[in-house]
């Protein structure tokens, strides 16, 4: 997700959320009285990679409709995204360059969604997770 955090209330009758793990899409079954919390790209960048953004998708059920409710936590467009100094330094350099949320959001929606992760476009060369 291009945001910081997504909180999702899944339809309890019809599954549709999948996450990518080890190159395979895995179904996330709805659980009663539970919320799904997805870490977004902004928290991954702010935590210098300590928290991972989850690559996910929603799939359609051709036989039954589904309704889920999502709430998104997004920084302001002017917010500068960079990890605090305590998470960077000797032995732990910044993985991503600093950027504004507006810059990230524009790049996110101007690319093909099946391409590489947008956050990778902000990675500092030589600094990997």
C-alpha positions as CSV (number, residue, x, y, z in Angstrom):
1,X,0.0,0.0,0.0
2,X,1.2,3.5,-0.7
3,X,0.1,4.6,2.8
4,X,1.4,4.0,6.3
5,X,-1.2,1.7,7.6
6,X,-4.4,0.0,6.5
7,X,-7.0,-1.5,8.8
8,X,-9.3,-3.9,7.1
9,X,-12.6,-5.4,8.3
10,X,-13.1,-8.4,5.9
11,X,-16.4,-9.7,4.8
12,X,-16.9,-12.7,7.1
13,X,-18.6,-14.9,4.4
14,X,-16.4,-14.4,1.3
15,X,-12.6,-14.3,1.3
16,X,-10.8,-12.1,-1.1
17,X,-7.6,-11.0,0.4
18,X,-4.3,-12.7,-0.6
19,X,-0.7,-12.0,0.5
20,X,2.4,-12.9,-1.4
21,X,4.8,-15.2,0.5
22,X,7.8,-16.9,-1.0
23,X,6.5,-16.2,-4.5
24,X,3.1,-17.7,-3.9
25,X,-0.3,-16.0,-3.3
26,X,-1.8,-17.2,0.0
27,X,-5.5,-16.7,0.9
28,X,-6.2,-14.7,4.2
29,X,-9.3,-16.3,5.6
30,X,-11.6,-13.9,7.5
31,X,-11.7,-14.4,11.3
32,X,-14.7,-13.4,13.4
33,X,-14.3,-10.2,15.4
34,X,-10.8,-9.6,13.8
35,X,-9.2,-6.7,11.9
36,X,-6.4,-7.1,9.4
37,X,-3.7,-4.6,9.8
38,X,-1.4,-4.1,6.8
39,X,1.9,-2.3,7.2
40,X,2.3,0.2,4.3
41,X,5.3,1.4,2.4
42,X,5.6,4.5,4.5
43,X,6.1,2.6,7.8
44,X,8.6,0.4,6.1
45,X,10.6,3.5,5.1
46,X,10.1,5.2,8.4
47,X,11.3,2.1,10.3
48,X,14.3,1.7,8.0
49,X,13.0,-1.7,6.9
50,X,12.4,-3.1,10.4
51,X,8.7,-3.4,9.6
52,X,7.8,-4.8,6.2
53,X,5.1,-3.6,3.8
54,X,2.9,-6.6,2.7
55,X,2.5,-7.2,-1.0
56,X,-1.2,-8.1,-1.3
57,X,-4.2,-8.2,-3.6
58,X,-7.9,-8.6,-3.5
59,X,-9.4,-11.2,-5.8
60,X,-13.0,-11.4,-7.1
61,X,-15.4,-14.2,-6.3
62,X,-17.5,-14.8,-9.4
63,X,-20.3,-16.5,-7.5
64,X,-20.8,-14.3,-4.5
65,X,-20.4,-10.6,-3.8
66,X,-18.1,-9.3,-1.0
67,X,-18.0,-6.2,1.0
68,X,-15.1,-5.2,3.2
69,X,-14.3,-1.9,4.9
70,X,-10.8,-0.4,4.9
71,X,-9.4,2.6,6.7
72,X,-6.2,4.1,5.6
73,X,-3.6,6.1,7.6
74,X,-1.7,8.4,5.2
75,X,0.8,11.1,5.8
76,X,0.2,14.6,4.6
77,X,1.5,15.4,1.1
78,X,4.1,17.7,2.6
79,X,5.4,15.1,5.1
80,X,9.0,14.2,4.7
81,X,9.4,10.4,5.0
82,X,12.7,9.3,6.5
83,X,13.7,7.2,9.4
84,X,14.7,8.8,12.7
85,X,18.5,9.1,13.4
86,X,18.2,6.4,16.0
87,X,17.5,3.8,13.3
88,X,20.3,4.8,11.0
89,X,24.0,5.2,11.3
90,X,27.1,3.0,11.4
91,X,26.2,-0.5,10.5
92,X,22.6,0.5,9.7
93,X,22.6,3.1,6.9
94,X,19.4,4.5,5.6
95,X,17.8,2.1,3.1
96,X,15.7,4.7,1.5
97,X,16.4,8.3,0.6
98,X,14.2,10.9,2.1
99,X,11.2,12.0,0.1
100,X,7.8,13.7,0.5
101,X,4.7,11.7,0.5
102,X,3.4,13.7,-2.5
103,X,6.5,12.5,-4.5
104,X,5.9,8.9,-3.5
105,X,2.2,9.0,-4.2
106,X,2.7,10.5,-7.7
107,X,5.2,7.7,-8.6
108,X,3.0,5.0,-7.1
109,X,0.1,5.9,-9.4
110,X,2.1,6.6,-12.5
111,X,3.6,3.1,-12.7
112,X,2.2,-0.3,-13.7
113,X,0.9,-1.8,-10.4
114,X,2.4,-5.2,-11.4
115,X,5.9,-3.8,-11.6
116,X,8.4,-3.7,-8.9
117,X,7.5,-2.3,-5.5
118,X,7.3,1.5,-5.7
119,X,9.4,1.8,-2.5
120,X,12.3,0.2,-4.4
121,X,12.5,3.4,-6.5
122,X,13.5,5.3,-3.4
123,X,16.2,2.9,-2.3
124,X,19.7,4.2,-1.7
125,X,22.1,2.4,-4.1
126,X,24.2,-0.1,-2.2
127,X,21.9,-0.1,0.9
128,X,19.7,-3.2,0.9
129,X,17.3,-4.5,3.4
